[in-house]
């Protein structure tokens, strides 16, 4: 099958710019664009949340009936083009399930109690939509636990009919979120009680959607080579490492690329001054503007550490600013530096950052999502800390490299695959890397970067230029996925032959 004849349907809970919580949204949008540019017929299905402006969508006249356990749900269908592409995005509109603020939950209700219903309708609805369009995908590419029901449907309820030869690729973006629900809700999926165990849904007396996706997918991938190895260990497998090791050649780690059209200091419209590795001195103006906006003294001689992150334990905020043991206060109190943090997240973390920023004149915090300010921090900072407990891929460190803002990261997941540790003897490297996530390790590595600022300025300049030239291409990642789509189809064909 030629690449131009390949049909791919992506089933996802997020895609940038329509609905975005994290890197999943960036990955789906960027990969779809790249695939389409090479001739793949790729389409995307996701819910129409309130955040998606219905006025900018086109409605398909006929409603869509979606079979679920005990009945049928009805959805309106809307379409739009994915910006900067010819990719069609389909939205399932169901007021009761999706007509609310939040994708998975809200700050007051982190996980909606009907999420199993919401994403059952997404998965079964994606198949019904393809049937309605008379467009049968060769491969359905499902993302994280909200898309995990699709491989099980293909193997059972859709095993006969138009999807009998449709293969599944399932991408794990974050093992820490598994889609766990009470057994009493399982019947809504349309599977019978015997399939609760045989299809891999049962774990510790609950429904576990991620486990079912891992069990039933033809090809299993994740978003960086290091994370693919990490999740097969007890430390990072979140209880599913035995199952992952049993997949033999899976999971395959395909490193995400970066969107260099959006994140490019040479053309970024959010910056006070654009710059490149050839005009690195212009970066200083962006630092001064950021300092002024965040209420910090405008001093080019003081190194500025900037963070744009979800404020959650996974991102290392326990070790950074935990009330009992975090070292952010000591970092800001002991060192002559400035620290800027942008993000939202867990209530304890937001409260602690409010308290610390009130006490520390060199710490500025904004508890919000602000895309313009995120770009400004990326360009105006000197260093970009990412002390993640685990990081499946990470995109922020790739963007920071492009902006000549040197990452300070823990050696895990995609951070290990993208940031080269500074060699103090030679000046090689693109950032500062530590191994163990402890408050002391963060403190010491921030201090190491600060020492380099004062004593190895020529090394920092060379590292910045080297970092800005680094590229993590979606073209490479997309070609890898095309190969995996074909392998999934071959596995599906072999499986059919064995069954016959």
N, C-alpha and C positions, 0 to 999 in steps of 0.2 A: 504494500500500500504506500503510495507516495504521500509526502508530507502535505501536499495541497488537497488531498482527499480525506485527511484525518479530521474526524469530528470529535470535539471535546466539550463536554458539559461540566462546568464547575459549579458545585453546590457548596455554598458558603454562608456564614452568618454575617460576614463583613466584606466590604470592598470599598476602597478609597476611590472617589471622594464622597460616596453616598452614605456609608455608615462605617465608622472607624473607631475602634477601641485601642488596637495595638498593631503590631507588625503583620498580623494575619491580613488585615485590609490592604496594606501596602503590597504584600507578596502576591495576592490574588490579582489585583489590578495590574501590577507591573508584568507579571508572568503572562497574563492574558494578552496584554498589548504586544509583547514580544512574540508570542506564538502566532498571533494574527498577522504580524508583519512578515512572517515567513510562509504564510499561506495556509496555516491551520484554521479551520472553521471552529472557533472557540466561542462559547456563549456562557453566560453566568446567570445563576438563579439565587436570589436571596429574598428575605422578607421586606415588605415595605413598612419600615418603622416610621413613627411620627417625624423623626429627624430628616427623613427623605421628603423633599418638597414635591407633593403630588402635582402641583401646578406645572412642574417642569417635565412631567412624564406623559406618555401617550397611552391611553387605555385601549386594550383589546376588548371588543364588545361583549363576547360571550363569557360568562363566569366559568370557573373551573371547579368541577367536583373532585374532591380528594377523599378516597376511601380510607377510613380509619376504623379501629376496633369499635364495633357496635353502631356504625353509621357512616356518615359522610360530612365533611366540612366543605364549605363553598368559599372560594377566593375570587376576587377580581384580579385581573392580570394587567400590569402596566409595563411599559418598556421605555428604555432610553439607551443612548449610546454611551459607552465608556469614554470619557474625554480623551482626546488625542489618539483615537483609535476608531476602527469600524466594528468593534465588539458590541454585540447586543446584550444588554442586561435586562433580565426579566425580574419583576417584583411581584411576589405573592401578597395581595392585600386582604387582610382579615382583621376587621376592627377589634374583635374581642381578644385576639391573640397578639397582634402587633401594634394596635392603636394606643400606644402609651410611650412615655419617655423611657429611654434605656433599651439596650440591646439584649443584655442578659439579666439586668437588674438595675437598681438605682443605688444611690448612696445609702438611703434608708432601708432598702430591700436588695442586698447585693445579688441575690439569685431569686428570680421570680418563681413562685411555687408551681406554676404551670409550664415550666420550660420543657418538660418532656412532651407535652401537647404541642407547644409552639414549634419545636424542631422536628417532631414527627410529621407535622403538616408540611414543613419545608421539604423534607426528604421524599415523602410520598408524592407531594405536590410537584416536585421537580420531574419525577417520572411521568406523572399525568400530563404535565405541560409538554414534555417531549412527544408524548403520544398524540396530544391535541395538534401539535405543530407538524405532525408527520415527519419528524426529524429525529432519527434514532442515532444517538451518539455511539461512536466506537468505544469511547472510554468516558466514564464519569469520574471526575477528579473531585474527591470529597475532602473537606478541610475540618480537622479537629472534631471534637465530640458532637457538635451540632449537625455534622454531615455523616455521622458514623452509621446511621441506619441504612444508608443506601446500599453498601455491599451486602448486607443481610437480605434486603429486599431482592436484589439481583439474583441471589443464590436460592431463593425460595419462592416468594409470591410472584416474582417476575421471571422465573426460570423458563417458562414457556412464553411464546409470543414475541413481540418485536425486540425485547431486550435480552433474548436468550444468548446472544453472542456479545453483549456489551460487557466490557471489563471494568474493573474498578481500581483506582489508585487512591490511596488514603494517606494524607499528609498529616503528621503530628506536629503541631506548632508549639504545644506546651503540655508536657505530661502532667503538670500540676493541676490541670482542669480536666475532669474525666466524665462529667455528665452523670452524676449518681442520683438515683431516684428510688422511692419506695416501690416494692414489688407490686403493691396494689394498683399502681398506675400502668403496669406493663401491658395490660390487655388493650390499651388505647393504640399501641403500635400496630395492632392487627395480627401479631404472632400469637400462636397458641402456647399454653403453659409448658408443653414439652420442649418447645424451642427456646425457652428461657435459659436452659442450660446448654442445649446442643449447639446453639448459635453463639455462645460465649457471653451472654448478657449477665449471668449471675456472678456476683462477687460479694462475699461477706453478707449475704442475705439481702442485697440490693441490686437494682438494675444499674449496670455500668456500661454506658454507651461507648466510651473509648475502647474498653476491652473488646466489645463486639466488633467495632471497626477494625481493630488489629487482627481479630480472629478470622474475619471473612474477606478482607480485601485481597485482591489478586497481587497487588504490589503495595508495599508499605514504604513510605519515605518520611524523612524529617529534614529540617532546614539547615543543617550543617553537618559535616563529617564527624566532628568531635562529639556533637550531641548524639549522633546515631550510636556511637560507642558508649557514651555515658549512660544512656537510658537503659542499657542492658546490664547495669549494675544496681545493687540494692540502694545505693546512695541517691541515684537520680531516677530510678525506674518507678518510684511511687507505687510500689506493690505489683507492678506488671513486668518486672525485669525477667522473670522466668518465661513468661509468654513471649516476650520479645526475643530472647535467646533461642527459643524454639522455632522461630521463623527462618532459621538457617541463614540464607543470603540477605534477608531483610533485617532491619530497616536500612534503606539506602539514604545516606546523607547528601543532599544537594544544597550547596551553599546559596542562600538568597543573593540576588544582586542588589544594586542600589539604583535609585531613580535619579540619574544625574541631570535630567532636564529640570526637575524641581529643586534639587539640592546642588547648586553650582554657584560658587562665590563670584564667578565672572559675570553672571547674568541675573543673579537673585534680586528680584525687585524689592525685597524686604530690607535690604541692607542700605546703610547710609552711603557706603562707598563699595563698589565692586573691586575685586582684586584677583590675582592669580599667583602661581608660584614665582612668576617673574616680577611681580609687583607686590611682594609680601609686605612691604612697609606700609601699604595702604590699609592693611588689616587694623592698624593702631587706631584709625578713626572710628571704626566700628566698636572697638573696645571703649573709647571715650564716650560714645553715644550710649552704649549699654550701661556704663557706670552712672551716667547722668540719669538715665531712665529709672534705674533701680535705687537711686538715692545714695550711691557710693561716691567717695572722692574720686575725681578724675585724675588718676595718677598712672601714667604709662609704666612706671618703674615697679609697680606692685603687681605680682602675678594674679590673674583672675581665673578661678576654677568655676566652671559652669555645668549645671546638671539640668537635663530635661528628661523627666522620668515619671512613671507611675510610682506613687509613694507607697510601696508595698514591701513586705518581707523578702519576696523573691529578688527584688532589686538591691538587696543588701542594706536596707535602711535600718534594720535592727542593729547591725554592727556599726552603722554610721551614726545613728542618732537615737538608739534605744534609750529610754529614760534612765535605766539602771547602769548601762555599760557602754553606750555609744560614745564615740570620740569626736563628734563634730564640734562640741564646745571646746575641747582641748585644741583641736586643729586651728580653730579661729582665734583662740585666746593665746596660744603659744607661738603661732607663726605670723609673720608679716605678709598677709595675703588677703584676697577678697573671695567670697564664695556666693554664688547665685544659684538658686534652685527654683525651677518651674515645674509644677505638676499637681495632680490631685491623687487621692488614694485613701488608704485606711485612716479612720478617724484618729487613732492614737498618734500616727505619724504627723498628720496635719497639725494636731494640737501641740506636739513637741516642737515642730518647726516654728510655729507661731511664738512659742515661749522662748526658744533660742534666739530667734531673730530680734525679739524685743530686748534681749540682754546683750547681743553682740553687734556692734556697729559695722563690722565688716561682713556680716551675713545678711543677704537680702533674699526674701522668699516671696513668691507669688503662687498662691494656691488656686490655680485656674488652668484651663487649656487655652493657649494663646499661640496660634500658629506663627504669627508675625514675630512675636517675642522669641519663640523657639529658634527661628532662623537667626535672629539677632544674637542670641546666646551662643549659637553655634559659631558665628563669625567673630564675635567680640571677646570670647574667652580664650585663654592661653592653654588651659588644660580641661579635659572633659572626663570626670570620674564616672565609672560604671562598676561599682563593687558588687556585682550580681552574685547571689547565692547559686543560681544557675541561669544560663542565657542560651536558649535554643539556637538562635542565630544572632539577633541584635542587628538593628539597622543604624542606630544612633552613632555607634562607633565608626561606621563606614562614612556617615555624613561628616562627623567630626574630622576624620582624616582628610576628606576632600576640602575642608575649610582650614586646614593647617592648625587645627586645635587638637593637641596631642592627647589621646585617651590614656586614662589611668584605670586599669581594668584588672579583674580577677581572671586567671587562666581557666576558663570554662567555656564549653559550647562554642558558639560562633565567635566569641571574643578571642579564644585561643587560635581560631583559624584565620583571623583577620588582622590582629595587632602583633607586630614583632617587637619583642622586648628590647629596650635600650641597652646597648653595650657601652659601658662607661669608658672602656679602653679605646674602642675604635670610633664611637659615635654612631654606629649602626643602630637601626631600629626605627619604629614609628610610634612608640608609646612606652608606658611604664606598666609592667605586669607583675602581679603577686599571685601566690598560690592558695594559701589558706584564708578563708573568710573569717577574720578576727578583727576586732576593733584596733588592735595593735598593728596588724598588717596594713590596714587602710591608713592609719596615722603615719606609719613609716614610709609608705609608698608616696603619699602626698608630700611628705618631707623630702623624699629622694628627688621628686620632680622639682621641688623648690630649690634644693641644693644645685641641681643641674642648671636651673634658671640663673643662679648667681655665679656659678663657677665654670660652666661649660656652655656659654651663650652661643658659641659657634656650632656646637653639637645640636642645640635646639633648632637653630636656623636650618641646618642640613636635614634634620629629622622632619621639620615642617614641610620643606620642599619635597622630600621623599614621600611623605604621607599624602600630599596633594596630588602627586602623580599616580598613586595607587588607584586601581580600578577593579571593581567587582561587578562583572558584566552580567546583565540579564540574558544577553545573547548566549553566553556559555551555559547558563542554568537552563534556559529554554531548550537548547539542543539536548541537554541531558534528559530533560523530561520527555521530549519526543521519543528518545530511545527507550525510556521506561514505559511510555504508553504502548509502544510496539511490543515490548516484552510482556506487558500485561495481556495484550491481545493473544500473543502466542501461548501464554499459560492458560488462558481461557479456552483456546482451541484444543490444546492438549487435554485439558480436563474434560471437555465434551467428548473427545474421542475415547477416553478411558471409561466414561460413564456408559457409552454405547456398547 
